[in-house]
Amino acid sequence: MIFFETMGLDPDKTTIDWDITPAATYGLFECRGDMDRVRSKDERYYYFYINNWEKPAKLFFMERGVRHAKELANILAPQELIDNCVKKQGRAFKEQNYAIDKGLRLWITENVLNNYNDEVLVPVAVHSQDKKRETGLSGPFDPVPDIQRISLRRASAIISEKEIPGIVEKHDFFEGLHNPDGGFTGYLIDNQDSLTVTDKVTGLMWQRLGSDHGSLRKIRAWVGEKNETYFAGFNDWRLPTIEEALSLLKLDRNTEGLHLHCCFDTTQGYIFTADRRKPGGYWFVDLRQAKVFWAGGTLSGGFARVCRSINCLESH
């Protein structure tokens, strides 16, 4: 098919999965991966879905695999068809991502697959992780407004579930379950190295990108490598504590649906923290759902974003 060739895909090896839905993709691809269906991390699945994070809603052609997600093209279907599809489904399980309905499938088949029309296809530009992105933030030498600085726990700890609400509320962090109206706001500045930003409120320097998906053992090795190679000129990088990770969350979502400033890479939908759960497991912060959650040893792993302290203050 001309459509597949335009997307750089082999028509003989590429098929559309019409049954997959956004609601199923987290368990199928992001977390453990459904090994009964997805037998290799190199397998790729292709489907259409509606992204309703920004209005008007848009129809996309998606490439998916285990810990892999890429929007390949925006399909310019009639807006009425897209809006009616969203309206019929109501609030989606994965919030603002929607499966297509029969009407959209027929339109796609006729106007994209069987009778290719390049006027309805807008390929999504590929953004390399090495590409410098504008942050819209002040630089390191710009004046900083009068802000109230806070000190967050930076030593890893064993935390029980009953302690989480207090951790969230202490600094009024936004968190979807325990403090959905949280008012904490940081003040990020661009260090202009294309690698890091610094929050003047918390005194934390953050990596803008992040790790690939991996086990805790691999993540710890990855952090060690950052320090051995003096990433951004420093060798004291570490995983954030729950409090530090929560300080990244914003009430509003970015264009990729994460509660995160747009200066950060969006590959890491949830990140490891340095904290363990009492009586067992590890604590994560979900940047898409804005929630603290834990997982035991059965989880195949997660993502990470490192930070470092730029001041000597520490609270316990």
C-alpha positions in Angstrom: 0.0 0.0 0.0 1.2 3.5 -0.8 0.3 4.6 2.7 2.7 2.2 4.4 5.5 3.1 1.9 4.9 6.8 2.7 5.3 5.9 6.4 8.6 4.1 5.6 7.0 0.7 6.4 7.2 -2.5 4.5 3.6 -3.2 3.1 4.3 -7.0 3.2 5.2 -7.0 6.8 2.9 -4.3 8.2 -0.7 -4.8 9.3 -3.2 -2.6 11.1 -4.5 -3.9 14.4 -8.1 -2.7 14.4 -8.9 -4.3 17.7 -6.3 -2.7 20.0 -7.5 0.2 22.1 -5.6 2.9 24.1 -7.1 1.5 27.3 -5.3 -1.8 26.7 -1.9 -0.5 25.8 -0.5 0.2 29.3 -0.7 -3.5 30.4 0.1 -4.8 26.9 3.2 -2.7 26.2 4.3 -0.3 29.0 4.4 -2.3 32.2 5.2 -6.0 31.9 4.1 -6.5 28.3 1.7 -9.3 27.4 4.1 -12.1 26.5 1.3 -14.3 25.2 0.6 -11.8 22.6 3.8 -9.7 22.3 6.6 -12.2 22.2 9.5 -9.9 21.5 10.4 -6.4 22.5 11.3 -5.8 18.8 7.7 -6.5 17.6 5.8 -3.5 16.4 2.0 -3.0 16.3 0.2 -0.3 14.3 -3.2 1.2 15.0 -5.2 4.4 14.8 -6.4 6.3 17.9 -7.9 9.7 18.8 -5.8 12.1 21.0 -8.2 14.5 22.8 -5.7 16.1 25.2 -5.9 19.3 23.1 -8.9 20.6 21.3 -9.9 19.9 18.7 -9.3 16.1 19.0 -6.9 14.6 16.5 -6.7 11.2 14.8 -3.2 9.6 14.8 -1.5 6.6 13.3 0.5 4.9 16.0 3.5 2.6 16.2 3.7 0.6 19.4 5.9 -2.0 21.0 7.1 -3.0 24.5 8.2 0.3 26.1 8.0 1.9 22.6 5.5 4.5 21.4 5.6 6.7 18.4 3.0 8.8 16.6 3.8 8.4 12.9 1.1 10.6 11.3 -1.8 12.9 12.0 -4.8 11.8 9.9 -7.0 14.7 8.8 -10.4 12.9 9.0 -13.5 15.0 9.1 -13.7 16.7 12.5 -17.3 15.8 12.9 -16.5 12.1 12.6 -13.7 12.4 15.2 -15.9 14.5 17.6 -18.8 12.1 17.3 -16.5 9.1 18.1 -15.3 10.9 21.3 -18.8 11.9 22.3 -20.1 8.3 22.0 -17.4 6.9 24.3 -17.6 9.5 27.0 -14.6 9.7 29.4 -12.1 7.1 28.2 -10.3 4.7 30.6 -6.9 6.1 29.6 -8.5 9.6 30.1 -8.2 11.5 26.8 -7.1 8.8 24.4 -9.9 7.1 22.5 -10.3 4.1 20.2 -11.8 4.7 16.8 -15.3 3.5 15.9 -16.7 1.8 12.8 -17.4 5.1 11.1 -13.8 6.2 11.3 -12.5 2.8 10.4 -14.6 2.9 7.2 -13.3 6.5 6.4 -9.7 5.5 7.0 -10.0 2.4 4.8 -11.5 4.3 2.0 -9.4 7.5 2.1 -6.1 6.4 3.5 -5.5 2.7 2.9 -7.5 1.8 -0.3 -7.3 5.2 -2.1 -4.3 7.0 -0.7 -4.8 10.8 -0.4 -1.7 12.6 0.7 -3.8 15.7 1.5 -5.2 13.9 4.6 -1.9 12.7 5.9 0.5 14.8 8.0 3.6 12.9 9.0 4.8 13.6 12.6 8.3 15.0 12.7 10.7 12.7 14.4 12.3 14.4 17.4 15.7 13.0 18.3 16.5 12.9 22.0 19.7 14.7 21.1 17.8 17.6 19.5 17.9 20.8 21.4 14.4 21.9 22.4 13.4 25.4 23.4 12.2 25.4 27.0 10.7 28.8 27.3 12.4 29.1 30.7 14.6 31.9 32.0 18.4 31.4 31.8 20.9 31.0 34.6 21.9 34.6 34.5 18.4 36.1 34.3 17.0 37.7 37.5 15.0 35.4 39.7 11.8 36.7 41.4 11.4 36.7 45.2 10.6 33.0 45.8 10.3 30.9 49.0 12.8 28.1 48.9 12.1 24.8 50.5 14.2 21.9 51.5 13.1 18.3 50.6 14.3 15.0 52.0 17.0 13.6 49.7 18.1 10.5 51.6 16.3 7.3 50.5 13.9 5.8 53.1 11.5 3.0 53.7 8.0 4.5 53.5 4.7 2.9 54.4 1.5 3.6 52.4 -0.1 5.5 55.3 2.8 8.0 55.2 2.1 9.0 51.6 -0.8 11.4 52.2 1.3 13.3 54.7 4.2 13.5 52.3 2.0 14.9 49.6 0.3 17.4 51.8 3.3 18.7 53.7 4.3 21.0 50.8 0.9 21.0 49.1 2.2 18.9 46.2 -0.3 18.2 43.4 -1.1 14.5 43.4 -4.2 13.0 41.7 -5.3 10.8 44.6 -4.3 12.6 47.8 -4.2 16.3 46.8 -5.8 16.9 43.4 -5.9 20.7 44.1 -2.3 21.0 45.2 -0.8 24.4 44.8 3.0 23.7 44.9 4.8 25.5 42.1 8.5 25.3 41.4 10.6 27.8 39.4 12.6 26.1 36.7 15.5 27.8 34.9 17.2 26.5 31.8 20.9 25.8 32.4 21.4 26.3 28.6 23.4 23.1 28.3 20.5 21.3 26.5 20.9 18.6 29.3 19.5 20.0 32.5 17.2 22.5 34.3 17.3 23.7 37.9 14.4 24.3 40.2 15.2 27.4 42.3 12.5 26.5 44.8 13.7 23.1 45.7 17.4 23.5 44.9 17.4 20.5 42.6 19.1 20.2 39.2 17.2 17.8 36.9 18.1 15.8 33.9 15.8 16.8 31.0 15.8 13.4 29.3 15.8 10.1 31.2 16.5 6.4 31.0 15.1 3.7 28.8 12.9 1.2 30.5 14.8 -1.2 32.7 15.0 -3.3 35.9 16.0 -1.6 39.1 19.4 -3.2 38.7 19.8 -1.7 35.2 18.6 1.6 36.4 21.1 1.7 39.2 23.9 0.8 36.8 22.6 3.6 34.5 22.8 6.1 37.4 26.3 4.9 38.1 27.3 5.5 34.5 26.0 9.1 34.7 28.3 9.7 37.6 31.3 7.9 36.1 31.0 10.0 33.0 30.4 13.3 34.8 27.0 13.9 33.1 26.6 17.6 32.6 29.8 18.1 34.6 28.8 16.5 37.9 29.2 13.1 39.5 26.6 13.2 42.3 23.5 12.3 40.4 20.9 10.1 42.1 17.3 8.9 41.9 14.8 11.4 43.5 12.9 10.7 46.7 9.1 10.6 46.6 9.0 14.3 47.6 11.5 15.3 45.0 9.7 13.5 42.2 6.4 15.0 43.3 7.9 18.5 42.9 7.9 17.9 39.2 4.2 17.5 38.9 2.1 20.3 37.4 -1.7 20.7 37.6 -1.9 21.2 33.8 -0.8 18.6 31.3 1.7 19.1 28.5 0.9 18.3 24.9 1.8 14.6 25.4 -0.6 14.3 28.4 2.0 14.3 31.2 1.7 16.5 34.3 5.2 17.8 33.5 6.9 20.9 32.1 7.4 20.7 28.4 11.2 21.0 28.9 11.3 17.4 29.9 11.3 14.3 27.7 8.0 12.5 27.7 9.3 9.0 27.1 9.3 8.4 30.8 5.7 8.1 31.8 6.5 7.0 35.3 9.8 7.0 37.2 11.5 5.1 40.0 12.1 6.9 43.2 14.9 6.2 45.6 12.4 5.0 48.3 11.3 1.5 49.2 7.9 0.5 50.4 7.2 -0.9 53.9 6.8 -3.9 54.1 8.0 -4.5 50.5 8.2 -3.1 47.0 9.4 0.1 45.5 7.8 3.6 45.1 7.2 5.2 41.7 5.6 8.5 40.6 3.3 8.3 37.6 3.7 11.5 35.6 0.7 10.8 33.4 -1.8 10.0 36.1 -0.1 12.3 38.7 0.0 9.6 41.4 2.4 7.9 43.7 2.2 4.1 43.4 4.2 1.1 44.4 5.1 -2.2 42.7 6.7 -5.3 43.9 9.3 -7.6 42.4 7.0 -8.9 39.7 7.2 -5.5 37.8 9.6 -5.8 34.9 11.0 -2.4 35.7 10.5 1.3 35.0 12.0 4.5 33.8 14.2 7.0 35.7 15.2 10.7 35.7 18.2 11.7 37.8 18.6 14.8 40.0 21.2 16.3 42.2 21.2 18.9 45.0 22.7 22.3 44.4 22.5 23.4 48.0 23.5 22.0 51.4 20.1 22.1 53.0 18.4 18.9 53.8 15.3 18.1 55.8 14.7 14.7 57.5 
